Amino acid sequence: MKLSFLCVLLSFTTALYAQTTELDRATKVLPATYLIDEGSSLEFNEVLELNSFKPTKELVLQAGHTYWFRIDFKNEIKTLQEQKLWRLRTNSFNEAVLYCSKDGSIEQKPFGWVKKNESTQSIIYSNGVLFEKEDLFSGKYLYVRAKMYFSYSSPVYFKYISNTSNRFYTDYYTKDDLEKLTPSLGYFGACSVLFLTFIVVFINVRAVEFLYYPLYILFSAIYLTGLDIPVFHGFFENKIGFWIGLISQVLINLFYLLFAKYYLNTQKKYPLLDGIINMIIVILILITILHFGSYFSGLYQMQENILNIQRVVMTFFGLFSMIYLLFKAKDKLALFIVLGSFIYMTGALTYWITINKYYMMAGSFLEIIIFSLGLAYKIKLEYEGKVALQKEVSLKEISAKRAQINPHFFFNSLNSIQNLIINNERKTALSYLNKFSKLARNVLESSYEATVTLTEEIELLNSYLELESLRFDNAFSYSIKIADDIKTDSVEIPLMLIQPFAENAIIHGLVGKKEGEKTLELRFLKDGRFYVVEIEDNGIGRQYIQPEVKKKKSRGMEITKKRLKMLDNSEQHKNTIEIIDKYDSNSQPSGTKVIIRLYNP
């Protein structure tokens, strides 16, 4: 990749420095005639004796045919005497040989795309083929035998230029040359970045659509820009490399279908389309095999027909699939395929009509961008689905744990009521039972909700603390303080988030205290974008809690942390729980303070 851009940079620098103009590249057009060798059986000596040559004016080169050209220099003899070495410049034939007369013998000079004596420096232009005035047959003709692997509709031309002036083709670039190269280099650069990006994504996510998509991008870049990229230029100057360039148009469609199949999950969502895609994938694989055989057997007309068949197949499939998905789309993913395919098909059809590859390049580039956005959207959907599933699992887990807590609390409360009745404290028992029924109703009504308003949570807390105070014969006092700037009706928090901490403070902190005042304070404050809940007691602290009790408390803490984590909106604004052990002036435990910080988005 670095070599590619370095070559381009050096070429551009040289071009701008030289300020090459079309005048420097002035060539003379030569009259030429041709004949077709249908069976590629004519020898050169036989061609010399034939008089059936026709003007090249209306000639359209057909794939697989062998053409003989006779180039006439009879009006250029005087010019040829001015210098010794000259260059014949012509169309980019796939295979071509210049026949020269050398001291009574015949010399052959290959100069086509895949068979040549000299490598090409220029990205755009060939070197041409070297000749001298003495190489002319009958003092005025040069002969060229040429073959094309695919049909070529541009006019056939033959020009010549001095060998010294030929460097303005091979070593420098004009402004027009740079304008021709810029779209190809930009397209190739964008494809390279996207190819590497999605290969990295595939390595991480291991989803096959993220493998087929970069392969689709790779062969799109090879097919549309391979001949314009320095690092690939030499690769295509052999028969195998040229075949890869040709078959890339089939591989583009093959990997496009594989990408669409897994991207849309057609097997599950679109069974009819999936069956058709599978059938066409088999057809494209067979086409690739047949094309390989015909190309390397020299059946170039057949290989071109094979490529034309796949174009027709893919055109009809593209139209069908777009219409099918428009009416049967089950999600927005299908719309990315429809829009991208429509734009690509428009560019491709315009290319075949105008023979201007930049239309197809533009359509392909827009399609690649749309498909990339589609893949990004799919990643987003899958991520959101996983998050939702994890949240649902966590909620069920928390509900199960909460369901274990509530019966425990209900049992203790009913047991306390039973003791009051046994001790004939009916008035107290009725008061306790009334508060208990109110709390039970509130808890059961809220048990299906993940969150409640702060007002509801405080009401539950107040009912709970009243019951616990009665249960322990008013052995402790409690208070709930709410800051003036908190609107409790508009703040939502997880249901019974604070109750476990209040219960721990009472059961494990205050009840075990032998002497002195026992107090529990709950404070609701606001600190910037955070709501702060403080649960503070002056009990015996955590130091004297038994190990098995600590273990139970730690499990409860983990559940609460999970509940808070589900409410996290970002890494910068996390909900937190902090536990502070308090000590008196003699370094003796004097209670515990829990601080819960809840982010207010």
C-alpha positions in Angstrom: 0.0 0.0 0.0 2.8 2.4 1.0 4.6 1.6 -2.3 1.4 2.4 -4.3 1.0 5.9 -2.8 4.8 6.5 -3.0 4.8 5.7 -6.7 1.8 8.0 -7.3 3.4 10.8 -5.3 6.6 10.6 -7.3 4.8 10.5 -10.5 2.7 13.5 -9.6 5.8 15.5 -8.5 7.6 14.7 -11.7 4.5 15.6 -13.8 4.1 19.0 -12.1 7.8 19.8 -12.4 8.0 18.9 -16.1 4.8 20.8 -17.0 4.3 18.4 -19.9 1.9 19.6 -22.6 0.1 17.9 -25.5 2.5 19.7 -27.8 5.4 17.7 -26.3 3.5 14.5 -27.1 2.8 15.4 -30.7 2.4 12.2 -32.8 1.6 11.6 -36.4 -1.4 9.4 -37.3 -0.6 6.7 -39.8 -3.0 5.1 -42.3 -3.6 1.4 -41.7 -5.5 -1.5 -43.2 -6.5 -4.8 -41.7 -7.6 -8.3 -42.3 -9.1 -10.9 -40.0 -7.4 -14.3 -39.5 -10.4 -16.4 -38.4 -8.5 -19.5 -37.5 -5.3 -17.8 -36.4 -3.5 -20.0 -39.0 -1.9 -17.4 -41.3 1.9 -17.2 -41.3 3.5 -13.8 -41.8 4.9 -14.7 -45.3 1.3 -15.6 -46.4 0.1 -12.2 -45.1 2.7 -10.4 -47.2 1.2 -11.9 -50.3 -2.4 -11.0 -49.5 -4.2 -8.0 -51.0 -7.4 -8.3 -49.0 -6.6 -5.6 -46.4 -9.5 -3.2 -45.5 -9.4 0.3 -44.0 -9.7 0.4 -40.2 -12.2 3.2 -40.1 -15.2 1.0 -39.2 -13.4 -1.7 -37.4 -14.6 -3.0 -34.0 -12.2 -5.4 -32.4 -14.0 -8.7 -31.4 -12.8 -11.0 -28.6 -10.9 -14.0 -29.7 -10.2 -12.8 -33.3 -6.7 -12.4 -34.6 -6.1 -9.2 -36.6 -3.3 -8.4 -39.0 -2.6 -4.7 -39.5 -0.5 -3.1 -42.3 0.7 0.4 -41.3 1.7 2.6 -44.2 4.7 5.0 -43.9 5.1 5.9 -47.5 4.3 9.6 -46.7 6.6 9.7 -43.6 9.9 8.5 -45.2 11.5 11.9 -45.1 10.5 12.4 -41.4 11.9 9.0 -40.5 15.3 10.0 -41.8 15.6 12.7 -39.2 16.2 10.3 -36.4 17.2 6.7 -36.0 14.8 5.4 -33.3 11.1 5.8 -33.3 8.1 4.5 -31.3 4.9 3.0 -32.7 2.0 3.8 -30.4 -1.4 2.2 -30.8 -4.4 0.7 -28.9 -3.8 -1.4 -25.8 -4.0 -4.8 -27.4 -4.0 -7.8 -25.1 -1.5 -9.6 -27.3 0.4 -7.9 -30.1 3.5 -8.5 -32.2 5.3 -6.0 -34.4 7.0 -7.6 -37.5 10.2 -5.9 -38.7 12.6 -6.5 -41.5 16.1 -7.0 -40.2 18.9 -7.7 -42.7 16.7 -9.9 -44.9 15.2 -11.7 -41.9 12.0 -11.1 -39.9 12.2 -9.9 -36.3 9.2 -10.1 -33.9 8.7 -7.6 -31.1 5.9 -8.4 -28.6 4.2 -5.3 -27.1 0.7 -6.2 -25.9 -0.7 -6.1 -22.3 0.3 -9.6 -21.4 3.2 -10.2 -23.7 5.8 -7.5 -24.0 9.6 -7.0 -24.1 9.6 -3.8 -22.0 7.9 -3.1 -18.7 5.8 0.1 -18.5 6.6 3.0 -16.2 3.5 5.1 -16.9 0.2 4.2 -15.2 -1.8 5.4 -18.2 0.3 4.9 -21.3 2.3 2.0 -22.7 5.9 2.4 -23.9 4.9 1.8 -27.5 7.2 -0.4 -29.6 10.6 0.6 -30.9 11.4 0.5 -34.6 13.8 2.1 -37.2 13.3 3.2 -40.8 15.3 0.2 -42.0 12.6 -2.1 -40.4 10.0 -1.2 -43.0 8.9 -3.9 -45.5 9.1 -2.7 -49.1 10.5 0.5 -47.7 7.1 1.6 -46.4 5.1 -0.9 -44.3 5.2 -2.3 -40.8 2.9 -5.2 -39.9 1.2 -5.9 -36.5 -0.6 -9.1 -35.4 -3.0 -8.4 -32.5 -5.5 -10.3 -30.4 -8.1 -9.1 -27.9 -9.5 -11.1 -24.9 -12.6 -9.0 -24.9 -14.4 -6.8 -27.5 -13.1 -3.3 -28.0 -15.3 -0.7 -29.6 -12.9 2.3 -29.6 -11.4 3.2 -33.0 -8.2 1.5 -33.9 -5.3 3.9 -34.4 -1.6 3.8 -35.1 0.7 6.8 -34.4 4.4 7.3 -34.2 6.7 9.5 -32.3 10.5 9.9 -31.9 12.1 7.8 -29.1 13.3 10.9 -27.3 9.9 12.5 -27.3 8.3 9.3 -26.2 9.5 10.0 -22.6 6.7 12.6 -22.4 4.3 9.7 -22.4 6.2 7.3 -20.2 8.0 9.6 -17.6 5.6 12.5 -17.1 2.0 13.4 -16.6 -0.1 16.2 -17.9 -2.9 18.0 -15.9 -5.4 15.9 -17.9 -3.6 12.7 -17.0 -3.9 13.6 -13.3 -7.6 14.4 -13.6 -8.1 10.9 -15.1 -6.2 9.2 -12.3 -7.6 11.1 -9.3 -11.0 9.3 -9.2 -9.3 5.9 -9.5 -6.8 6.6 -6.8 -9.4 8.1 -4.5 -11.7 5.1 -5.0 -8.8 2.7 -4.4 -7.7 4.6 -1.2 -11.3 4.6 0.2 -11.7 0.9 -0.6 -8.3 0.1 1.1 -9.4 1.8 4.3 -12.8 0.1 4.4 -11.3 -3.3 3.5 -8.8 -3.2 6.4 -11.5 -1.8 8.8 -13.9 -4.6 8.2 -11.3 -7.3 8.3 -10.5 -6.0 11.8 -14.2 -6.0 12.6 -14.5 -9.6 11.4 -11.6 -10.7 13.5 -13.3 -9.3 16.6 -17.0 -10.3 15.9 -16.5 -13.5 13.9 -19.7 -12.9 11.8 -19.2 -14.0 8.2 -21.0 -11.0 6.7 -18.0 -8.9 8.0 -15.7 -11.2 5.9 -17.7 -11.3 2.7 -18.2 -7.6 2.7 -14.4 -6.6 2.6 -13.9 -9.3 -0.1 -16.6 -7.6 -2.1 -14.8 -4.3 -1.6 -11.4 -5.9 -2.6 -12.6 -7.2 -5.9 -14.5 -4.0 -6.7 -11.3 -2.1 -6.3 -9.4 -4.7 -8.4 -11.9 -4.6 -11.2 -12.5 -0.9 -11.4 -9.0 0.5 -10.6 -6.5 -2.3 -10.8 -4.9 -1.1 -14.1 -4.6 2.4 -12.6 -2.7 1.5 -9.5 1.1 1.2 -9.7 1.4 -1.6 -7.2 -1.0 -3.7 -9.3 0.2 -2.6 -12.7 2.9 -5.3 -13.1 0.5 -7.9 -11.8 -1.9 -7.5 -14.7 0.9 -7.7 -17.3 0.6 -11.5 -17.4 -2.1 -13.8 -18.5 -3.1 -15.0 -15.0 -3.2 -11.5 -13.6 -5.3 -10.3 -16.5 -7.7 -13.2 -15.9 -8.1 -12.2 -12.2 -9.0 -8.7 -13.4 -11.6 -10.1 -15.7 -13.1 -12.6 -13.3 -13.3 -9.9 -10.6 -16.6 -8.8 -11.9 -18.0 -12.3 -11.2 -16.4 -12.4 -7.8 -17.9 -9.0 -6.9 -21.3 -10.4 -7.5 -20.5 -13.7 -5.7 -19.4 -12.0 -2.5 -22.2 -9.4 -2.7 -24.7 -12.3 -2.6 -22.9 -14.0 0.3 -22.8 -10.7 2.2 -26.5 -10.0 1.5 -27.5 -13.6 2.5 -26.0 -13.3 6.0 -26.5 -9.6 6.5 -30.3 -10.0 6.0 -30.4 -13.5 7.5 -32.4 -14.5 4.4 -32.7 -18.2 5.5 -34.9 -17.2 8.4 -36.5 -13.9 7.3 -36.8 -14.3 3.5 -36.8 -18.1 2.6 -37.9 -17.5 -1.1 -35.1 -15.0 -1.7 -32.6 -17.3 0.1 -33.4 -20.1 -2.2 -32.8 -17.9 -5.3 -29.6 -16.5 -3.8 -28.3 -20.1 -3.2 -29.1 -21.0 -6.8 -27.3 -17.9 -8.2 -24.3 -18.5 -6.0 -24.0 -22.0 -7.6 -24.4 -20.5 -11.1 -21.6 -17.9 -10.4 -19.2 -20.6 -9.2 -19.9 -22.6 -12.4 -19.4 -19.5 -14.4 -16.0 -18.9 -12.8 -14.9 -22.4 -13.6 -16.2 -22.3 -17.2 -14.5 -18.9 -17.7 -11.2 -20.2 -16.4 -11.3 -23.1 -18.8 -12.3 -21.0 -21.9 -9.9 -18.2 -21.1 -6.8 -20.4 -20.7 -7.9 -22.5 -23.7 -7.8 -19.4 -25.9 -11.6 -19.4 -26.4 -11.8 -15.7 -25.8 -15.2 -15.2 -27.5 -16.7 -17.9 -25.3 -15.2 -16.3 -22.2 -16.7 -13.0 -23.1 -20.1 -14.6 -23.7 -19.9 -16.2 -20.3 -19.3 -12.9 -18.7 -22.2 -11.4 -20.6 -24.5 -14.2 -19.3 -23.6 -13.4 -15.7 -24.3 -9.7 -16.3 -27.8 -10.5 -17.6 -28.4 -13.0 -14.7 -27.3 -10.4 -12.1 -29.3 -7.6 -13.7 -32.6 -9.6 -13.5 -31.8 -10.8 -10.0 -31.0 -7.3 -8.9 -34.3 -6.0 -10.2 -36.3 -8.9 -8.7 -34.6 -8.7 -5.3 -35.0 -4.9 -5.0 -38.8 -5.2 -5.8 -39.2 -8.2 -3.5 -37.4 -6.5 -0.5 -39.4 -3.3 -1.0 -42.6 -5.1 -0.5 -41.5 -7.8 1.9 -38.9 -5.9 4.1 -39.1 -7.0 7.7 -36.7 -4.4 9.0 -34.6 -1.4 8.0 -31.6 -3.6 7.1 -33.3 -4.5 3.8 -33.6 -0.8 2.9 -29.8 -0.4 2.9 -29.5 -3.3 0.5 -32.2 -1.9 -1.8 -30.8 1.6 -1.9 -27.2 0.5 -2.3 -28.1 -2.0 -5.1 -30.2 0.4 -7.0 -27.4 3.0 -7.0 -24.8 0.4 -8.0 -27.0 -1.0 -10.8 -27.6 2.5 -12.2 -23.9 3.2 -12.3 -23.1 -0.2 -13.9 -25.8 0.2 -16.6 -24.6 3.7 -17.4 -21.1 2.3 -17.7 -22.1 -0.3 -20.2 -24.0 2.3 -22.3 -21.4 5.1 -22.2 -18.2 2.9 -21.8 -17.2 5.3 -19.0 -16.1 3.4 -15.9 -16.3 6.4 -13.7 -20.1 6.1 -13.6 -19.8 2.5 -12.3 -17.0 3.7 -9.9 -19.3 6.4 -8.5 -22.2 4.0 -8.1 -20.0 1.4 -6.5 -18.5 3.9 -4.1 -21.9 5.1 -3.0 -23.1 1.5 -2.6 -20.1 0.7 -0.4 -20.8 3.7 1.8 -24.4 2.7 2.2 -23.6 -0.9 2.9 -21.0 0.2 5.5 -23.7 2.3 7.2 -26.0 -0.7 7.0 -23.4 -2.9 8.8 -22.8 -0.2 11.4 -26.6 -0.1 11.9 -26.7 -3.9 12.3 -23.9 -3.7 14.9 -26.0 -1.1 16.7 -29.1 -3.3 16.7 -27.2 -6.3 17.8 -25.6 -4.4 20.6 -28.9 -2.9 21.8 -30.4 -6.4 21.6 -27.7 -7.8 23.8 -28.0 -5.0 26.3 -31.8 -5.4 26.5 -31.4 -9.1 27.0 -28.8 -8.6 29.7 -31.0 -6.1 31.4 -34.0 -8.4 31.2 -31.9 -11.3 32.7 -30.6 -8.9 35.4 -34.1 -7.7 36.2 -35.4 -11.3 36.5 -32.4 -12.2 38.8 -33.1 -9.2 41.0 -36.8 -9.9 41.1 -36.0 -13.4 42.3 -33.7 -12.1 45.0 -36.2 -9.5 46.0 -38.9 -12.2 46.2 -36.6 -14.0 48.7 -36.3 -10.8 50.8 -40.0 -10.0 51.1 -41.2 -13.3 52.5 -38.4 -13.1 55.1 -39.6 -9.6 56.2 -43.2 -10.7 56.1 -42.5 -13.7 58.3 -40.6 -11.6 60.9 -43.4 -9.1 61.0 -46.2 -11.7 61.4 -44.1 -13.3 64.1 -43.9 -10.0 66.0 -47.7 -9.6 65.7 -48.2 -13.1 67.0 -45.9 -12.3 70.1 -47.9 -9.1 70.8 -51.2 -11.1 70.7 -49.8 -13.8 73.0 -48.7 -11.2 75.4 -52.2 -9.7 75.4 -51.0 -6.4 73.8 -54.0 -6.2 71.6 -53.9 -2.4 71.0 -50.3 -2.5 70.0 -50.9 -5.6 67.9 -53.8 -3.9 66.0 -51.7 -0.9 65.3 -48.8 -3.1 64.1 -51.2 -5.1 62.0 -52.7 -2.0 60.4 -49.2 -0.7 59.4 -48.1 -4.1 58.3 -51.1 -4.5 55.9 -50.5 -1.1 54.4 -46.8 -1.9 53.8 -47.6 -5.3 52.4 -50.2 -3.8 50.0 -47.7 -1.2 48.8 -44.9 -3.7 48.3 -47.2 -6.1 46.4 -48.6 -3.4 44.2 -45.1 -2.2 43.3 -43.5 -5.6 42.9 -44.1 -5.6 39.2 -42.3 -2.3 38.7 -38.5 -2.0 38.4 -38.6 1.6 39.6 -40.8 3.8 41.7 -40.9 7.5 42.5 -38.9 8.8 45.4 -42.2 9.7 47.1 -43.3 6.1 47.0 -40.0 4.8 48.2 -40.0 7.1 51.2 -43.5 6.0 52.1 -42.4 2.4 52.0 -39.4 3.2 54.1 -41.5 5.1 56.6 -44.0 2.3 57.0 -41.1 -0.2 57.3 -39.3 1.8 60.0 -42.5 2.2 62.0 -43.0 -1.5 61.9 -39.4 -2.2 63.0 -39.7 0.4 65.7 -42.8 -1.3 67.1 -41.3 -4.7 66.7 -38.3 -3.8 68.8 -40.4 -1.9 71.4 -39.3 1.5 70.2 -35.7 0.6 71.1 -34.4 3.1 68.5 -35.4 6.4 67.0 -35.3 7.3 63.3 -35.7 10.3 61.1 -36.1 11.0 57.3 -34.9 14.3 56.0 -35.4 15.5 52.4 -33.6 18.5 50.9 -35.9 21.4 49.7 -34.5 21.3 46.1 -35.6 17.7 45.5 -39.0 17.1 43.8 -39.7 13.6 45.1 -42.6 13.0 42.7 -40.4 13.4 39.6 -37.4 11.3 40.8 -37.4 7.6 40.0 -35.2 5.0 41.8 -35.2 1.2 41.9 -37.9 -0.2 44.2 -36.8 -1.0 47.8 -33.2 0.1 47.0 -32.7 1.8 50.4 -34.7 -0.7 52.6 -31.9 -3.4 52.8 -29.5 -0.8 54.1 -32.0 0.5 56.7 -32.6 -3.1 57.7 -28.9 -3.8 58.1 -28.5 -0.7 60.2 -31.3 -1.8 62.5 -30.7 -5.5 62.8 -26.9 -5.6 62.8 -26.0 -2.2 64.1 -28.6 -0.8 66.5 -30.2 -3.9 68.0 -26.9 -5.2 69.1 -26.0 -2.0 70.9 -26.2 -2.5 74.7 -26.2 1.0 76.0 -26.7 4.6 74.9 -29.1 6.2 72.4 -29.8 4.3 69.2 -30.5 6.5 66.2 -31.0 6.0 62.5 -31.0 8.9 60.1 -31.9 8.8 56.4 -31.1 11.9 54.4 -32.0 12.7 50.8 -29.8 15.4 49.3 -28.8 16.8 45.9 -25.2 17.3 44.7 -25.1 18.8 41.2 -26.4 16.2 38.8 -26.5 13.5 41.5 -29.1 12.6 44.1 -27.4 11.5 47.3 -29.0 9.1 49.9 -27.3 8.8 53.2 -28.2 6.0 55.7 -26.3 6.6 59.0 -26.6 4.8 62.3 -24.7 5.0 65.6 -24.7 1.3 66.3 -21.9 -1.2 66.9 -20.4 -1.0 63.4 -19.4 -3.7 61.1 -16.4 -4.9 63.1 -18.6 -7.1 65.4 -20.8 -8.7 62.8 -20.4 -12.5 62.5 -18.7 -13.9 59.3 -21.8 -15.7 58.1 -23.9 -12.5 58.5 -21.2 -10.6 56.6 -21.5 -13.1 53.8 -25.2 -12.6 53.5 -24.8 -8.9 53.6 -22.2 -9.0 50.8 -24.6 -10.9 48.5 -27.3 -8.3 49.2 -24.7 -5.6 48.4 -23.9 -7.3 45.0 -27.6 -7.4 44.1 -27.9 -3.7 44.9 -24.8 -2.8 42.9 -26.2 -4.7 39.9 -29.5 -2.7 40.2 -27.6 0.5 40.2 -25.3 -0.5 37.3 -28.4 -1.0 35.1 -29.2 2.6 35.6 -25.8 3.8 34.5 -26.0 6.2 31.5 -22.3 6.5 30.8 -18.8 5.8 32.0 -18.5 9.4 33.2 -21.6 9.4 35.4 -21.8 6.1 37.3 -24.1 5.4 40.2 -22.0 4.5 43.3 -22.3 3.0 46.8 -19.8 4.0 49.5 -19.8 2.5 53.1 -18.0 4.5 55.8 -17.1 2.9 59.2 -17.4 5.5 61.9 -15.1 5.6 65.0 -15.2 7.7 68.2 -12.4 9.6 69.8 -11.1 6.4 71.4 -10.9 4.7 67.9 -13.9 2.4 68.9 -16.6 1.6 66.3 -19.4 4.1 66.6 -21.7 3.1 63.7 -21.9 3.0 59.9 -22.7 5.5 57.2 -23.8 4.4 53.7 -23.7 6.9 50.8 -25.6 6.1 47.6 -25.1 8.5 44.6 -27.7 8.3 41.8 -27.0 10.2 38.6 -29.8 12.5 37.4 -29.6 12.6 33.6 
